[in-house]
Amino acid sequence: MQTQLSRRSLLKLTGLAGLGAAAAGCSSGPSSGAAWAMWSSSPAERKVWEDFSAYVERELKVESLPTLTPSGGYPTKLDLQLVSGTAGLVTALNGWLIPTYAARGAHRPLDDLIAGDPDFDLDDFYRPIRDISSFNGQTYAIGFDVAPTVIYYNKTLLAAKGIPAPSPTVPMSWATFRDLAKELTGPDQYGFTCAPSVDDLVSWIYCAGGNVMNEAWDKSALNAPEAMEAVQYVVDLFVKDKVTPPIANLVTESSLANFMEGNVAFMHNGPWQVVNVRKAKFDWDIMPFPAGAAGSTPRVSGSSFAIPAKVRGEDLDLAWKLLKTLTSEGALDIYAEAGRNNPARLSAGSAFKPPPDNLGIVQDILAGKIAGGHPFDVTTNWNQVKQLLGQDLPRTFLGQVSVQEAIDGITPRLDVLMEQHQDNVRQASARKG
Amino acid sequence: MAVDTLPAAATTPRQHQRAAKKPRNKEALTAWLFILPSLIGFLIFTAGPVLAAGVISLLNWNLFSSPTWAGLKNFARLGPDPTFWSALGNTAYFTFVSVPVTIVVSLALALLLNEGVRRIAVFRSLLLLPYATITVAVAFVWIWLYIPRDGLVNAVLGLVGIDGPQWLISDNWAMPALIAMSVWKSFGFGMVVFLAGLQAIPQQLYEAAKVDGSNAWQTFRSVTLPMLSPALFFVVVTSVIGSFQVFDQALIMTNGGPGSRTTTLVMYIYRTGFENYDQGYAAAQSLVLFGFIVVITAAQFLLQRRLVHYDN
């Protein structure tokens, strides 16, 4: 039987369908369970977080609800979730963002929860990740990974040139490193690769005894001789010594992609890339960062879990249990066994297994047994600092401006950002009361 | 003779008016019903956010803490902010180069296709493909094309003896490189609109021009261009608005660099609001951009009265 649909009925149906769709779109996600947010950019990463999720369900006997977002879009999504109150009970944070969120009151301090929980041992976490996860004298997050920057080297290339493998315990000097990089550079072969970004520059600056900001963190220190020397050294590797692969653009330039080509001798990167470098079709290993005037004290970075400020009451209790579970030895064993990065707990450290053969130096550096490390010093407006340096410093790597010119141009603007940082700290202190 | 209906003269003028109004009211109601979904969408997703931006621009708000009153302070910050003006300059450069080039390319291709090209639908579809492809994917392909040493663009230039520049990292060439990619990405839209406009021009006008002895250029200037002016006006207005909002390709291909040579206004607004957590200032910048677009569009509508020819 055919039924005729009048125009009025059609309009009514369309309206109802629209309302239905809107209602479906507006309905919120799962309202119960242990919801947590994490970045994930590959199937391998996804597998790790699925294993974490299963572990949480086993331990807590509640449904684990991870929200996984590609790392590039994670901060923006997290912002929106935090503002709209849909962020879940626990959120993962890259260490350099912790002061940014803490100063703005997006996450809550954890000191009261730590103090009230005799089962939780903060001392089992490496000192650098505890520093990275703190702001204004309070702990805002608990780490799940931490590692110093190291140098990866292509054993096959070094052996072909008859160069002995570098020492895993004694960092080489900057002069030796430059000489080796030059020696290993030839037609379609390069001595060194790093990203032309501030994230990679800071390790050299720390090793030279400098920093991006002064000791009081209220002025730029990039124009201090130590920092200038470090920036000049790295820029010379690109522009004067030409030991690096040519820069094609400033957005997708990747030291890992360069190294994986198999024609680069040394790569500046962190142990978090071990899982990817394991796919290399050549022999490789890692060594301590080359020592500058202040020794081998490269950037130590890490990531942590934190609790959004809006989580309260019974939710807070579950959030703390969830956070403890996600950073427990059992969870970090899963993380380390997958080779994602060095776990933040000393008790889970041994789980991060070779290859490479020298992987143990990561723990030794963190424990201060060989060389050292420098927690990544970031301000509460590091996004802006990063933008400023990310825009103006790379031009030195391209030889478009000298290091002196670039830093002279950056310094006044960086000084303003340091003042803004101090304002942020003051406001956060006032909120703390 | 039996009369079973009232004669027409029996209805009063008032009754007649009421009878005539009824269908009109019904038509109006139907029209409103059709417009309603769009109107609701406009109020919720366009007018609402604009009003919200107006309020937020008067606040200090970092997204997470409670906002505080700022008054007009955020607008006052715009004057001495060199990055804002440099971003505005870059956006204007992008707009005033990319829009004319896009229109010339679109119009030229539309004229070509309109000249009895066989399998016009196939060509139209092929030429529309860049417009239909998402910008992010296109941007990544163009990054590869622009690689200084091994990229296709410099390889082709090399064939004719030109040593191509370091496109995306060059002070002088980064913006032209972005413009070239944007023209390639968006000419398809203008081309389709122009093609539709060209096919709607009555043939009698061309025949009359021929009888009058017009050559090709005179015919184009006196017949095609005036008759196409509504389509041209539409493409210019939408292209200018779109170009002032350029964001994704610049973010992906150059991240605003080298230096700040390709930092566009929308990119700066995004960074201010979502990376620097300065919502009030970002809202103030958005409103200023909105103002620029409104003024330029209004100017175009004023010019329209003199330059656009409507058949009716």
Boltz contact constraints between the chains, C-beta under 6 A:
constraints:
  - contact:
      token1: [A, 11]
      token2: [B, 33]
      max_distance: 6.0
  - contact:
      token1: [A, 76]
      token2: [B, 274]
      max_distance: 6.0
  - contact:
      token1: [A, 83]
      token2: [B, 63]
      max_distance: 6.0
  - contact:
      token1: [A, 104]
      token2: [B, 62]
      max_distance: 6.0
  - contact:
      token1: [A, 104]
      token2: [B, 64]
      max_distance: 6.0
  - contact:
      token1: [A, 104]
      token2: [B, 65]
      max_distance: 6.0
  - contact:
      token1: [A, 105]
      token2: [B, 64]
      max_distance: 6.0
  - contact:
      token1: [A, 105]
      token2: [B, 65]
      max_distance: 6.0
  - contact:
      token1: [A, 106]
      token2: [B, 64]
      max_distance: 6.0
  - contact:
      token1: [A, 248]
      token2: [B, 147]
      max_distance: 6.0
  - contact:
      token1: [A, 249]
      token2: [B, 143]
      max_distance: 6.0
  - contact:
      token1: [A, 249]
      token2: [B, 168]
      max_distance: 6.0
  - contact:
      token1: [A, 249]
      token2: [B, 169]
      max_distance: 6.0
  - contact:
      token1: [A, 250]
      token2: [B, 169]
      max_distance: 6.0
  - contact:
      token1: [A, 250]
      token2: [B, 257]
      max_distance: 6.0
  - contact:
      token1: [A, 251]
      token2: [B, 255]
      max_distance: 6.0
  - contact:
      token1: [A, 383]
      token2: [B, 275]
      max_distance: 6.0
  - contact:
      token1: [A, 383]
      token2: [B, 276]
      max_distance: 6.0
  - contact:
      token1: [A, 384]
      token2: [B, 276]
      max_distance: 6.0
  - contact:
      token1: [A, 391]
      token2: [B, 257]
      max_distance: 6.0
  - contact:
      token1: [A, 391]
      token2: [B, 259]
      max_distance: 6.0
  - contact:
      token1: [A, 391]
      token2: [B, 260]
      max_distance: 6.0
  - contact:
      token1: [A, 392]
      token2: [B, 259]
      max_distance: 6.0
  - contact:
      token1: [A, 395]
      token2: [B, 258]
      max_distance: 6.0
  - contact:
      token1: [A, 395]
      token2: [B, 259]
      max_distance: 6.0
  - contact:
      token1: [A, 398]
      token2: [B, 169]
      max_distance: 6.0
